[in-house]
């Protein structure tokens, strides 16, 4: 039986689908969903098909994932077809944030410590999924995604619900000064320990949401550290370069289905 992590404020909206996958020892590779890390593709596709069957909908879904590059490119999905789901070669290239207003499309972000941020504008009917490691955070990918939603769909940040998925926490994310210096302007985002810094990526991405105008009451934090909970989530750092990835997904239901 698969176990998904979900967000309370998203679950209140009938027009929305979302989930964060977790490990399952009953599945191959502990239910890793990554095609890009060297596992047998057939087994990963079985895992993806298993996940897809768990999402209850009357209409077949399209699944879109990107070749994430720790950049800040944001892509709007305008065509109802799967990308990168059954074949890595069809994934959206050089992209770390996806947006759509089309129904029956699940936007997925694969991680194993990096921060996944999911966004939902109920008024305009728009969703987004964002991948933010320290580089993407430094490049303000959350801000750029919100700006794209505002420009393309007239999204008002006050109407946006946001969720920050399980990721490595300040308790475990040790970086050197070369990384930490990018965030010295936000002193609450790190704790210095001798020549090392404990960096809080979820906090930094929450700060970007707030700075753009998203209401704090509309931001739900998982407050789960992947490095602390390797029984449930893959952690690249804690598991010393593990190849497993879990997925955070969001999509709109077609409310006109019969």
C-alpha positions, 0 to 999 in steps of 0.5 A: 500500500502506497503512502502519500504525504499531502497538504491540508489546505490543498486537500480542501479544494475539490478542483485540485490533485496533489501528492508527495510520494514516499518510500515503499519497501514493497516496490523496486528501488524503494519506489524511486521515480527517477529515470535519470539516475541509472536504475532499470528503466522498466522497473522505474516505469512500473513504479510510475504506473503504480503511482498514476493508478492511485490518482482517482480521476475519470479522465486519463492524466498527463504527467509532465516532468523536466530535466532539472538543472538547478537553474531558474527557467520557468515553463508554461505547459500549454499542450495536454500531453505527457512529457518525460514520464514514459521516456526521459528524452521527452522531458522539458529541457533545462527547466526547474519550474512548471506552470499550467492552467490546463486540467488533467496535467500533473506537474512533477518535481523529483527530489532527494533533499532539494526543496519542492514548492507547489503553488495553486491559484484557485481564482485563476485556476493555475498550478505550479511546481518548483525545484529549488536547491541552493542554486535555484533558491539563490536565483530566486526561482520561486519569485520568477515563477510567481511573476510568470503566473502574474504575467501569464494568468493575472494571478494575484499573490494574495490568492495563491496557496503554497506548500513546501514539501519535505526537504533537507532542513537547517538541522542537517544542511551543512554548507561552506562559506562559498555557498552561505555567502549568497544568503548573508543578506538573510541572517535568519536563514543560517547558523554559523558553526566554526567555518561551516554554516547550517542553511535553511532552504525551506525558510529562504523559499518561504521568504521569497513567497512572502516578499512577493505578496503571498499571505503567510496563512496561505503557506503550508510548511511540511517541516519534515527534514529528508535527512532526518527521515530517510525511512520515508524519503530519499536523502542524497546527503544522508544516504551518501549519493543515493540514486532514489528520488521521490516526487511532488506533484500538483494538477487541476481536475476537470470540473466539467467531467460528467 
